[in-house]
Amino acid sequence: MSRLSILIPAEGGAEPLERTLVSVLQNRPEACEVIVVTHGEYDDPYELAGEVRFLAAPLTAGPIQRIQHGLRHCRGPVVHVLRAGVEATDHWTDVPLAHFEEANVAAVAPLIVDASDQRRVVSAGLDYRTGGRLIVRAAGESVDCTPSAAQHIVGPALSAAFYRLEALQRCGDDFDTRLGIQFAGADWALAMRRRGYVSLFEPSSRLVGEADPRDVTATARAAWQAERLFWRHAATIGWTRSLAAHGGVVLAECARHWKSPQVAVSRLAGMLVGCGWAISHRKPAGRKVAAQKPAVTDATVPNAAVTSATGTIEATSRVIHRTDAGEATTPAPRRDSFERAH
């Protein structure tokens, strides 16, 4: 039985997918399966079907739908979502997998460094402020400035994230498929936090990827999605604190994008729509979810150096997770011709 499922949603053509596959097949651990979700355009020229499971998603499926399609086929208790183009390094799964021995850990974010300058950080996970500001931790900073030990964070970015499959299944009904890839990772993490799970950043797990554009959220669609994310989780954080802080965030975003009025209008419109939604749904969703919390245990985070990140939402309970024993070892991949070509 697989201990780990590595799930790669294909996008951006064959070249980034093949770079990711080369690195994964060279460095993957034992008892691991590799799943690639495609639109049907990848013809497997290196005959990897014996080592990789290729799944064809519907042509209309976006990145989130492709990930969800792959999750339905994962057999390992831990799933590693990996964006095409992000490259794995030696032993990158070892410590993250160890964190999942603690029952309350739902997600682990690895350290992603810049392919063009590996002294620079692309992502150290996500933080989410009370007012609705999503922050990619340590983006653009020096690797030397990142913590040396595991830390609590809101959650991982979907470009590279380890998840407990049971936690995703338990919280899946709370996820919003209409959010883009930039905001869905935070949505998943906040939904799992609401059920008592925690997420960690693990600096010893390192991958190599390309930095996202600086203003990746500076579009009208992204502004609408940011507003939707805020209104979905404001009740959990607390309406008074959230609304007081959110007004300042929206005004600051509008001022920052004054040359792009469509972004400002989307922010303001999203705020008004969200406000109307909040008034019409007076009972916070958090109350309903709280009644569904699973049994708890007093498991603790294994690393004594783990600390709480400023401004995040702290978990208050812990969740029991059952794993099956007797996992089989995955044979070494047959990848000679594939690697020689790269």
N, C-alpha and C positions, 0 to 999 in steps of 0.2 A: 504494500500500500504506500502511496506517495505521502510524504510528510509535507511537501511544499508543492504548490502549483504556481508556475510562473506564467502569467497571462499578459500577452502582448497584443494590444489592438493595433492593427496595421493602419498606417496613414502616411501620406507623403511620398508614395512610390516605393519601389523595391530596395533602393540603396540604403536608406536609414534602417529599414527592417532587417536587411542582411547584416549590417554592422552590429545591430543589437543581438541578432541570433548567433553570430560568430563569438561574441564576448560571453554570451550566456552558455553556449555549449562548451566553451573552453573552461569555464570557471564554475559551472553549476555543481551543487552538492549531490550526494547520493540521495536516493528516495525522493526523487523530484520529477515532475512532469512539466513539459513546456507546451503551452497552448497559444496558437496565433489565430486571432479573429480577423478575417479579411473580408473584402467586398467581392471576392471571387476573382480578382485580377492577378493574383500571384500563382504562377504555374509550377512552383517548386523545381527549378532547374537543377538543383543539387541533390534531389531525391532524399529529402530529409523527412519524408512522411513516416519513416520508421522510428525517428527520434522526436519528432514534433507533431502534435495534432493540429491540423489546419481546419478551422471552422469557418464556414461562409455565412456572414450576417446578411440580412436584407440590404438591398442597395440603398434604401432610404434611411438606414440606421446611422445616427451620428456617433461621435466618440463615446458618449455615456452609454448609449444603447448597445454598442459593440462590447463594451466592458461587461455590461449586464448579461449579454448573450453568452459571453465566455464564462462568467461566474456560474451559470447553470450547468456547466460541464466540468467544473473543477472538482477533483477528488481529494485534494490535500486539505487538512484542517487549517493551514495557513496559505493565503493567496498573495502573491507578489505581482501587483500591477506595474507594468513597465512600458513606458511610451517608446515607440519605434524611434531609434536615433540615440537613445540613452544606452551607454555601454557599461557592462558589469566589470568588476575587478575581482581579483583573487580573494576568496573567503568573504565576500560581501554579505552573504546570508547568515553566517555563523552566529553572530551576537544577536541580530534581530530575532532569529528563531528561538534563541534562549529566553528572550523576554516573554515569549508567549507561554512559557511554563507557568507564569503568574496569571491566574484566572481573570483578573480584571483588565488586562492589557488587550485592547481591541485593535490597535494600529501602531506601527513603528515607521518613522520617517528616516530614511538614510540621508547621508550627506551627498549632495550632487555638486560636483565642481565643474568649472568651465573647460570645455574641450580645447579652447584656444589659449587658455592660461589656467592651468590646474592649481595655481595658488589662489584663485578667486572662487568664491562660492556662488553657485546658481540658486541653491535652495537648501535650507536646513529645516524644512517643514513650514507649517502655517501657524500664524497667530490671528486672532479675531478680536477686535476691540469692541467694547460695549456699544459704541455709536455706530457700528456696522462697517468698520474699516478692516478689510482683509489685507494681511501683511505676509509677504514671503520672507521668512526669517533669514537674516544675514546675507540677502541677495546683494552681490557686488562687493562684499567685504572680503578681507583676507582670510584664508583658511586658518591662519594662526589665531584669529579672534574668536573662532568657534569654541564651544565648551569641550572639555576633554572627557566628560562623562555624560551619561544619559540624562535627559531633562524632560519634564512634562511639557507638552505643547498642546495646542488645540487639535492638530491632526497633520497628516502628511499631504503633500501635493500629489495629484493623481499621475504626475509624470513618473514617479517612482514611489510606491507605497506598499508596505506589508500590512495585511489585514487578517484578522481571525475570521474565517469564513462563517462560523456560527454567528458572530456578531453582525456581519452584513446581512445574513438571512433573518436574524431576529429583528433588525431595524429597517429592513428593506422597504417596508410599506411607508416609512416616513421620508424616504428619499424623493427628491423632486427631479424628474428626468428632463425638465425644461431648462435647467440651469446648464450653462456652458462648462467646459472642462476646467476653467479657472476657478469657478465657484462651487462645483460639485464636491470637490474634496473637502471643503469646509462644511458644506451641507451634511455630508456623510458623518464627518467627525462630530459635529454639534448634535446630530441625532443620536449618535452612540453615547456621547457624554450625558445626554438627557436620560439614558437608561443605565447610567452608572459605570460605564466603561471609561478608560483613560487611554491616552496616546503618548508615545515617547519619541524623542529624537535621539538617534544613536549615531554618534560621530565616527565610530570605527567602521561602519558600513559605508563604503564609498563607491559612487558611480560617476561616470563622466558624461556630460551632456552639454547642449548649447544653451546659452542664456536666452530667456524670452525677451521680446521687445520691451523697452522701458515703459511704454504706455499701452500695455496689452489690454487694459480695461478702459481705455479712453475711446470707447465707441458708444453709440446710442444703445445698442443691444446689450453690451456689457453693463452699462449704467442701469438698465432695466433689471438685469439679472442680479446686480448687487443690491438693488432695492428689494427684490423678491426674497433674496437670502436673508436680509435684515428682518423683514416682517415675518418671515417664517419662524425665526428663533428669538425675537425680541421678548416674547412672553416668558421664555425660559430664563433669560438673563434678568428680567424685571422691567416692567413697562416704564416706571418712573425714571430709572437710570438710563434705560435705552433711549427713550424719546428725548430726554434732555441732551444726551450726547449726540444723538443722530442729527438733530438740527444743525449743529456746528459742523458735522462731517459733510452734510449735503451742501451747505453754504461754501465750505472750503473747496469742495470738488467743483462747484459751479464757477467759483472765482478762478480756479486753476485752469479750467477749460473754457474761459470766456471767449476764446477764438473759435470754439466749436459749439455753437448754441444748441445744436441738436442733442449733445451730451447733457448739457445743463437742463434742457427741457425734459429729457428722459428721466433725469434724476428727480426733478420736481414733480413730474407726472407720476413717477413710481411712488414717491412719498405720499401723494394724495390718494392714489389707488390703495396703497398699503394701509393708510389711515382709515379709509372706508372699510377695508376688509377687517381691520382690527375692531372697529365699532360693531360690525355685523356679526363677529365671532367673539362675543364677550367672554366666553369660557376658554381660558388658555388651553392650548393643546397639551401643555406639559402636565395638566392634571390627569388627563386620560392616560398618558404614557406612564405616569408614576404608578398607576394602579396595575400596570402590566410588568413591572420590574421583576426579574427572575430572582430566585433564591440567592443569598449572598454568602460570601465567605470572608474570613479575615486575612486573605492573601495580601502580601505587600510587594511593592516594587523591589526587585532583587538588589539594585544598586543603591548603596547608602548615600551616594552623591546626588541622587535625583532630587531636583528642586522644582518648584512651581514657577512657571513663566508669568511675568507681570501682565495683568489684564486678561487672563484667560479664565474660563469657567471651571471651577474645581469639581471633580467627581466626588460623590458622597457615599457611594456604595460600590460593591464589587460583585462580579458575576461569575458563577461557576461554569466551567467549560469542560466537556468530556472529550477526550481524545482516544482513538482506538489504538490498541497495541498491535505488535506483530507486523510492522511496516516492512515491505519488501524493498530491496535495494534495486535502484534503477541501473541497468547495464550502461557501460560507457558508450557514448554516442558514436555513431559511424559518420564522421564528418570530414574525412581526409580531403576529398575533392573540393568540398565547400570551403575549407580554410585555405587551401592552396590558392583558390581563386581570389582571396582577399588578403 
